[in-house]
Amino acid sequence: MKNWILLLILGVAFNLHSQERFLTRTGEIRFEASVPSFEPVAAENNAVTAILNPQNGDIAALALVRGFRFENALMEEHFNENYAESVKYPKATLKGKIEGFSLEKLSETPTPFSLKAQLTFHGTTKTLTLPLQISKKGSTIQLRSNFVLYPKDFNIEIPGIVREKVAKEVSVEVFFELKKK
């Protein structure tokens, strides 16, 4: 009987340990679609939620579209109403797997990885392969990525009146500081 209880406790403890996750609710996404000689088109969101399963490299992130802040309030309003249609499409999500991920490979020096993911924005899902730089400091994992997206890939129409003021390529920068939970 004692052995059975000990096995049950060890089984529960092992299962809990295997459920280790790294999480943030303060992840950052910045994007820029500026064109020289015109007003900067840039925004950031500092309330992105992301979770990483270190056992298999699965990662998921969620950003509320209305969480993107612009320097110009009118530009923010146009982004939400005309381009991102944040009432109709309130969330942007990313779900994927970091290829070859292993906690043992991480150190304070950033290590390059590749992320195969599904990014959903404006009601459109795209499969992407994104570059990552990942480092580990204590019980914190830092993840950075820089990549380019195209509004047309997400069925976002740029009206002719502002087409010359908005870049066709959107530079995106992501930073997550994930803590063990």
C-alpha positions as CSV (number, residue, x, y, z in Angstrom):
1,M,0.0,0.0,0.0
2,K,2.8,2.4,0.9
3,N,4.6,1.7,-2.4
4,W,1.4,2.4,-4.3
5,I,1.0,5.8,-2.6
6,L,4.7,6.6,-3.2
7,L,4.3,5.7,-6.9
8,L,1.1,7.9,-7.1
9,I,2.9,10.9,-5.5
10,L,5.9,10.5,-7.8
11,G,3.7,10.2,-10.8
12,V,1.8,13.4,-9.9
13,A,5.1,15.2,-9.2
14,F,6.6,14.1,-12.5
15,N,3.4,15.1,-14.4
16,L,3.5,18.6,-12.7
17,H,7.2,19.0,-13.5
18,S,6.5,18.1,-17.2
19,Q,3.9,20.8,-17.3
20,E,6.6,23.5,-16.7
21,R,5.9,26.6,-18.8
22,F,7.5,30.0,-19.4
23,L,5.0,32.9,-19.6
24,T,4.8,36.7,-20.1
25,R,1.9,39.1,-20.1
26,T,4.2,42.1,-20.9
27,G,5.6,41.0,-24.3
28,E,6.4,43.7,-26.8
29,I,5.6,44.0,-30.5
30,R,6.6,47.0,-32.5
31,F,6.0,47.6,-36.1
32,E,7.0,50.3,-38.6
33,A,5.6,51.0,-42.0
34,S,7.2,54.5,-42.5
35,V,8.2,56.0,-45.8
36,P,10.9,58.7,-46.0
37,S,9.6,62.3,-46.1
38,F,6.3,61.5,-44.5
39,E,5.0,61.2,-40.9
40,P,6.3,58.0,-39.2
41,V,3.9,55.1,-39.2
42,A,4.9,53.1,-36.2
43,A,3.2,51.5,-33.2
44,E,3.9,49.3,-30.2
45,N,2.0,47.0,-27.9
46,N,3.5,46.2,-24.5
47,A,0.8,43.9,-23.3
48,V,1.3,40.8,-25.4
49,T,0.8,37.4,-23.7
50,A,3.1,34.5,-24.7
51,I,3.6,31.0,-23.4
52,L,6.4,28.6,-24.2
53,N,6.5,24.9,-23.5
54,P,10.2,24.1,-23.0
55,Q,9.8,20.4,-23.4
56,N,8.8,20.6,-27.0
57,G,9.4,24.2,-28.2
58,D,5.7,24.9,-28.7
59,I,4.9,28.6,-28.4
60,A,1.8,30.7,-28.6
61,A,1.2,34.5,-28.4
62,L,-1.8,36.7,-28.3
63,A,-2.0,40.5,-28.8
64,L,-5.1,42.6,-28.6
65,V,-5.1,44.7,-31.7
66,R,-6.4,47.8,-29.8
67,G,-3.3,47.5,-27.6
68,F,-1.1,49.0,-30.4
69,R,-0.2,52.6,-29.5
70,F,0.8,55.2,-32.0
71,E,2.3,58.7,-31.4
72,N,-0.5,60.2,-33.3
73,A,-4.0,59.5,-31.9
74,L,-5.6,60.0,-35.3
75,M,-3.3,57.5,-36.9
76,E,-4.2,55.0,-34.1
77,E,-7.9,55.6,-34.8
78,H,-7.4,55.0,-38.6
79,F,-5.4,51.9,-37.9
80,N,-8.1,50.4,-35.7
81,E,-11.1,51.4,-37.8
82,N,-9.9,51.3,-41.4
83,Y,-6.9,48.9,-41.6
84,A,-6.9,46.3,-38.8
85,E,-10.7,46.6,-38.2
86,S,-10.1,45.8,-34.6
87,V,-13.8,45.6,-33.7
88,K,-14.3,42.8,-36.2
89,Y,-10.8,41.2,-35.6
90,P,-9.8,42.0,-32.0
91,K,-6.9,39.6,-31.7
92,A,-3.7,38.7,-33.4
93,T,-2.4,35.3,-32.6
94,L,0.7,33.2,-33.3
95,K,1.0,29.5,-32.7
96,G,4.1,27.5,-33.6
97,K,7.1,25.4,-32.8
98,I,10.7,26.4,-32.3
99,E,12.7,24.0,-34.4
100,G,15.4,22.2,-32.5
101,F,14.6,24.0,-29.2
102,S,16.3,22.7,-26.1
103,L,16.8,24.5,-22.7
104,E,20.2,22.9,-22.6
105,K,21.3,24.9,-25.7
106,L,20.5,28.2,-24.1
107,S,22.9,30.5,-22.4
108,E,23.2,34.3,-21.8
109,T,24.5,34.6,-25.3
110,P,21.6,34.7,-27.8
111,T,21.3,31.4,-29.8
112,P,19.6,31.5,-33.2
113,F,16.6,29.3,-33.8
114,S,13.8,29.1,-36.4
115,L,10.1,29.3,-35.6
116,K,7.5,27.7,-37.9
117,A,4.2,29.3,-37.0
118,Q,0.7,30.2,-38.0
119,L,0.2,34.0,-37.6
120,T,-3.4,35.2,-37.7
121,F,-4.2,38.9,-38.2
122,H,-7.1,40.6,-39.7
123,G,-8.9,37.3,-40.0
124,T,-6.2,35.8,-42.2
125,T,-3.8,33.1,-41.2
126,K,-0.4,32.8,-42.8
127,T,2.3,30.1,-42.3
128,L,5.6,31.7,-41.6
129,T,9.2,30.7,-40.8
130,L,10.6,33.4,-38.5
131,P,14.2,33.9,-37.2
132,L,14.6,33.9,-33.4
133,Q,17.4,34.8,-31.0
134,I,16.9,33.1,-27.6
135,S,18.9,33.5,-24.4
136,K,18.4,32.3,-20.9
137,K,19.3,34.3,-17.7
138,G,18.5,32.4,-14.5
139,S,14.9,31.3,-14.8
140,T,14.1,33.8,-17.5
141,I,14.1,33.2,-21.3
142,Q,14.5,36.1,-23.6
143,L,13.2,35.8,-27.1
144,R,13.7,38.3,-29.9
145,S,12.7,38.3,-33.5
146,N,12.8,40.8,-36.4
147,F,10.9,40.1,-39.6
148,V,8.9,41.7,-42.4
149,L,5.2,41.3,-43.1
150,Y,3.1,42.6,-46.1
151,P,-0.4,44.1,-45.5
152,K,-1.6,42.6,-48.8
153,D,-0.9,39.1,-47.4
154,F,-3.5,39.8,-44.6
155,N,-6.1,41.3,-47.0
156,I,-5.4,44.8,-45.7
157,E,-6.2,47.5,-48.3
158,I,-4.3,50.8,-48.2
159,P,-6.5,53.5,-49.7
160,G,-5.0,55.4,-52.6
161,I,-5.0,58.7,-50.7
162,V,-2.4,57.4,-48.2
163,R,-0.8,54.7,-50.3
164,E,2.4,56.7,-50.9
165,K,2.7,57.5,-47.1
166,V,2.6,53.8,-45.9
167,A,5.4,51.3,-46.8
168,K,4.4,48.1,-48.6
169,E,6.6,46.2,-46.2
170,V,6.0,46.4,-42.4
171,S,9.0,45.8,-40.2
172,V,8.1,43.9,-37.1
173,E,10.2,43.5,-33.9
174,V,9.2,41.2,-31.1
175,F,10.6,40.8,-27.6
176,F,9.4,38.4,-24.9
177,E,10.9,38.0,-21.5
178,L,9.3,34.7,-20.4
179,K,9.4,33.6,-16.7
180,K,9.0,30.1,-15.3
181,K,5.4,29.4,-14.1
